[in-house]
């Protein structure tokens, strides 16, 4: 005799045609497969690097590539101090240290991560980071992408304003204060 749970699952499964499970994972015929966009090491998806003063940015996955679900950038040449303490109203931000060592503050916790380590900065939670090694690189993913790609494009066009409260507020972010890693 089968245990009650297994018996229930077998009975329930027999009521659903197998094609129903296959259809759950099939792409509708009207949705084209996404285009492939390989991006080489140190390269930018748009063909040019971007900067807002705290690092050099290479766009790896554009917002349009994922229907607005994801935006991925590589930060290299990080300078000590980093961006101001801020939060995202609608995006989770995932940080992956590719090289060097990076100090983070997420909410009220401070810690350092080395190459191969990562941390999630959840939406509506204040966070920032700063390089603490001579050479550090980060891969950062935003989900959903929201206005982050446009923020970096507009910020690179006007770095003096990019990390101010007024500018950040236009892109679904809230400036909390200066980076706690800036030496006074």
N, C-alpha and C positions, 0 to 999 in steps of 0.2 A: 504494500500500500504506500502511495506517495504521501509525503508530508503535506499538510493542508495548503501551505503557500505555493508549493510546486504544482499541486493539483489545480489550484485557482489559476495560476499563470498558464498552464497548458490549456485549460478550458477557455480562458479569455483569448489566447492566441489563436485557437481554432475558429473563433468567430470572425477574425479579421483576415481578409484575403491577403496573401503574400504580396500581391502587387501594391497594396496600400502602403506597405513598408518601403518598397522600392520607390514609390512616388514621393515619399517624404524627402528623399535625398536627390531627386532628379531636378535638374535646372529646367525651367520652362523653356519651350522651344523658341520663344520670342526674345529671350535674353541671350545676347551674344557672349561668347567667352571673352574674359578680359584680355586686353593686349599685353604682350610681354614687354617689359622695359628693364632689361639688365642695366645696372648702374655699377660701374667699376669702382675699385678702391680709390678713395680720395676724390671721387667724381660726384657731380651734382646732377640730379635727374633733369634739371632745366638747362644744364650746360655751363652754369656759372656759380661760384661759391658766393655766399652771403655773409654779412657780419653786422652785428649790432654793438660791437665794442667789447663783449665778454668772451667771444670765441669766433671761430670760423664755422659756418654752417653749410652742410651739404644736404640737400633734400634727397632722400632715398625713395620714399613712396609718397606720391602726391595724393591730395584729398580726392581728386577726380578719379584716380586709379582704383579706389575702393568704394565709390559711391558715397563718400563722406564718412565712412566708418573708421578710417585710420589715416594718420599722417606720421611719417617717420623721418627723423633728421639725425645727422651725425654732427656732434659738436667736437671740434678739434681745436688745438691751440688755446685751451681754456686759460683764462687769466685768474689769478687769485682774487677772491671777492665775490665773483659770480653775479647773477641777477638779483634784484631785490626779492625780499620775502613776499610771496604772492600766493594766490589760489586761483583755481579755474572753477568757474561756476558750473560748467557742463562737461568737462573732460577729465578723464583719468590720465595721468602722465606716468609712464613707466621708464625708468632709467636703467641702463645696462652699461657698466664700466668696461670699456674695451681695452684700455691701456692706462697705466698710472694709478693714481689714488685720488679719490674725490671725497670731500666732506659734504654731508647732507644734513639738512634740518627738515624734518617732516613732522608737522605739528610742533610739539615741544621736545621732541627727541633729536639728539645730535649723534652722528656716528660717521665713520669712514668706511668706504668700500674700495676694494682693489679690483684689478682686472678679473673678469668672469663673474662678478657679483652684481646683483640688481636690487632695486627697491621700487615699489609702487607709491606714487603720490596720488592718493584718491582725490576725486573732485571735492571741492569745498574744504580741503585741508591745506593750511599754509605750508609752503615748502620753498627751499632754495638749495643751491649747491655751490661748491667752490673747489677748484683744483688745489691739491696740497702736494703735488709732485711736479717736477720740472716739465713733464709732458703727460697730459691726460687726454683721453678721448672718451666720449659718451655716445651711445645710441639712445635716442629718446623717441618714444612712441606716444601719440595722443589718440585717445579713442573716446567718443567719436571725434572726428577731426575738427569739427566746428570751424571757428575762424582762425585757427592757429597758423595755417599756411599763409593766409593774408597778413596776419600779424607780423610774421617774419619778413615777408616781402616788403611791407610798408615800413617796418622798423629798420630794415637794411637801407632803405631809401632816405631815412631820416634818423640816424643813430642817436643824435642828441636828445630827441624826444621819445625814443622807443621804450625806455624803461621808466617813464614817468607815470604817475597815477592816472592822469587824464587819458593818455594814450592807451595804456593797458586796459582801462575800463571799456574802451570801444570794442574790445575783442573777447568779451565774456571772461575777463579776468578781474581780479581785485588786488590792487597794490596794498600790501599790509604794512610794509616798512622797508627800510634799507636792509641790505644783506647783513646778517650778524657776523659774517666772515670778513667784512671789510675792516682792515686795521685803521684805527683813527690816529 
